[in-house]
Each structure stands twice: as structure tokens, then as C-alpha cells.
Amino acid sequence: MDINRIQPGEWNSRAVAHGTLVFCSGIVADDKSLPMKGQTEQVLRKIEAVLAAAGSDKSRIVSATVFMADASRKNEMNEAWMAWVDKTNLPARCAVGAVLTPGTLVEIMVIAAKR
């Protein structure tokens, strides 16, 4: 079974597809000046593009891990998440506080099934 590396970079690939699954790296916002909700929205758009490049989409996400620099702002992240997520195909998800790169408020990793 082949391994397909999507958007390989200097130190990781944006995602890796193997078999019927797509494993996305942790994805962060490009615009660090945005608040939690804005960064989350930007991250989710980037995830959608990566999944499309790998032959999947947000309705096929089976698992998501959300890392937040300030877990007390989870409601702001959830507002963006709930506006974006496919509510008829909710993935398993955890959201945790973590030390992130300065300026990064949220980082999200997902695993999705291919179409």
C-alpha cells in the first residue's frame, strides 16, 4: 500500500494518506493577529483544503485534536468549530490546553477517511 505525502515541507508533510485514511499534521493560522475564533476559522479553512487535496472532506473526519494556548477560551474556538463542522457526521474530538508557538492560539490535527 502506497503512502502519499501531501504538501511535504522542510520538516513535515501537511498530511499523509495511507490506505483509506488521511492524517493531517497540526495546522495553525497564518494570521497571528486574529482572536481565537478568527484563528480557528482560518485553521479550519486550511484543513478543508488539505483534505480536498488528499481525496477527503470534513464530512469524513473521524477524529480531531484541538490544542489551545488558553483553554479558558474554548467557547470562542467552539463557536467557529460548530459553524464549520458537518453536524450530521460529527467526529470524535478532544480539546486541550497546550503551550503553543508564541502568537498561535489554536492548532488542530485531524484524521479523515478518504472518499
C-alpha positions as CSV (number, residue, x, y, z in Angstrom):
1,M,0.0,0.0,0.0
2,D,1.4,3.4,-1.0
3,I,2.0,6.3,1.3
4,N,1.1,9.7,-0.2
5,R,2.7,12.7,1.4
6,I,0.6,15.9,0.8
7,Q,2.4,19.2,0.6
8,P,5.7,17.9,2.0
9,G,7.8,20.7,3.7
10,E,11.1,21.1,5.3
11,W,10.3,19.2,8.5
12,N,6.9,17.6,7.9
13,S,4.1,16.9,5.4
14,R,0.8,18.9,5.7
15,A,-0.9,15.4,5.6
16,V,0.0,11.8,4.9
17,A,-2.5,9.5,3.2
18,H,-2.2,5.7,3.7
19,G,-4.8,3.2,2.8
20,T,-8.2,4.7,3.4
21,L,-7.0,7.3,5.9
22,V,-5.6,10.8,5.8
23,F,-3.6,12.0,8.8
24,C,-3.2,15.8,8.9
25,S,-0.4,17.5,10.8
26,G,-1.2,20.1,13.4
27,I,-2.4,23.1,11.4
28,V,-2.2,26.7,12.6
29,A,-3.4,30.1,11.4
30,D,-1.1,32.3,9.3
31,D,-2.5,35.5,10.8
32,K,-1.5,35.5,14.4
33,S,-3.2,38.9,15.0
34,L,-6.6,37.2,14.8
35,P,-8.5,36.4,18.0
36,M,-9.2,32.7,18.9
37,K,-12.4,32.5,16.8
38,G,-10.6,34.0,13.8
39,Q,-7.6,31.8,14.0
40,T,-9.8,28.8,14.4
41,E,-11.8,29.8,11.3
42,Q,-8.6,30.2,9.3
43,V,-7.3,26.8,10.5
44,L,-10.5,25.1,9.5
45,R,-10.4,26.5,6.0
46,K,-6.8,25.3,5.7
47,I,-7.8,21.8,6.9
48,E,-10.6,21.7,4.3
49,A,-8.1,22.5,1.5
50,V,-5.7,19.8,2.7
51,L,-8.4,17.2,3.0
52,A,-9.6,18.0,-0.5
53,A,-6.0,17.6,-1.9
54,A,-5.9,14.2,-0.2
55,G,-9.2,13.0,-1.5
56,S,-11.4,13.6,1.6
57,D,-13.5,16.3,3.1
58,K,-14.8,17.5,6.5
59,S,-17.7,15.1,6.5
60,R,-15.1,12.2,6.5
61,I,-13.2,13.4,9.6
62,V,-13.2,10.6,12.2
63,S,-11.0,12.2,14.9
64,A,-9.8,15.7,15.7
65,T,-7.5,17.0,18.4
66,V,-7.6,20.7,19.2
67,F,-4.7,22.3,21.1
68,M,-5.4,25.8,22.6
69,A,-2.9,28.2,24.1
70,D,-5.6,29.3,26.6
71,A,-8.2,26.6,27.3
72,S,-10.4,29.2,29.1
73,R,-11.2,30.5,25.6
74,K,-12.6,27.1,24.4
75,N,-16.1,28.7,23.8
76,E,-14.6,31.0,21.2
77,M,-13.0,28.1,19.4
78,N,-16.2,26.0,19.7
79,E,-18.2,28.8,18.1
80,A,-16.0,28.6,14.9
81,W,-15.9,24.8,15.1
82,M,-19.7,24.4,15.4
83,A,-20.3,26.8,12.4
84,W,-17.9,24.7,10.3
85,V,-18.2,21.0,11.3
86,D,-20.5,18.7,9.4
87,K,-23.2,18.3,12.2
88,T,-24.6,15.1,10.6
89,N,-21.1,13.5,10.7
90,L,-19.5,14.6,14.0
91,P,-16.0,13.3,14.6
92,A,-14.6,12.1,17.9
93,R,-12.8,15.2,19.3
94,C,-10.8,16.4,22.3
95,A,-9.7,19.9,23.0
96,V,-6.8,20.6,25.4
97,G,-4.7,23.4,26.7
98,A,-1.1,23.4,25.4
99,V,2.0,25.5,25.1
100,L,2.0,26.7,21.5
101,T,4.3,28.8,19.4
102,P,4.0,32.5,20.5
103,G,1.0,34.1,18.8
104,T,-0.6,30.8,18.0
105,L,-3.9,30.4,19.8
106,V,-5.1,27.2,18.3
107,E,-3.6,24.2,16.5
108,I,-5.8,21.4,15.1
109,M,-4.9,17.9,13.9
110,V,-7.5,15.6,12.2
111,I,-7.7,12.1,10.8
112,A,-10.2,11.5,8.0
113,A,-11.3,8.7,5.8
114,K,-10.8,9.1,2.0
115,R,-13.8,9.4,-0.2
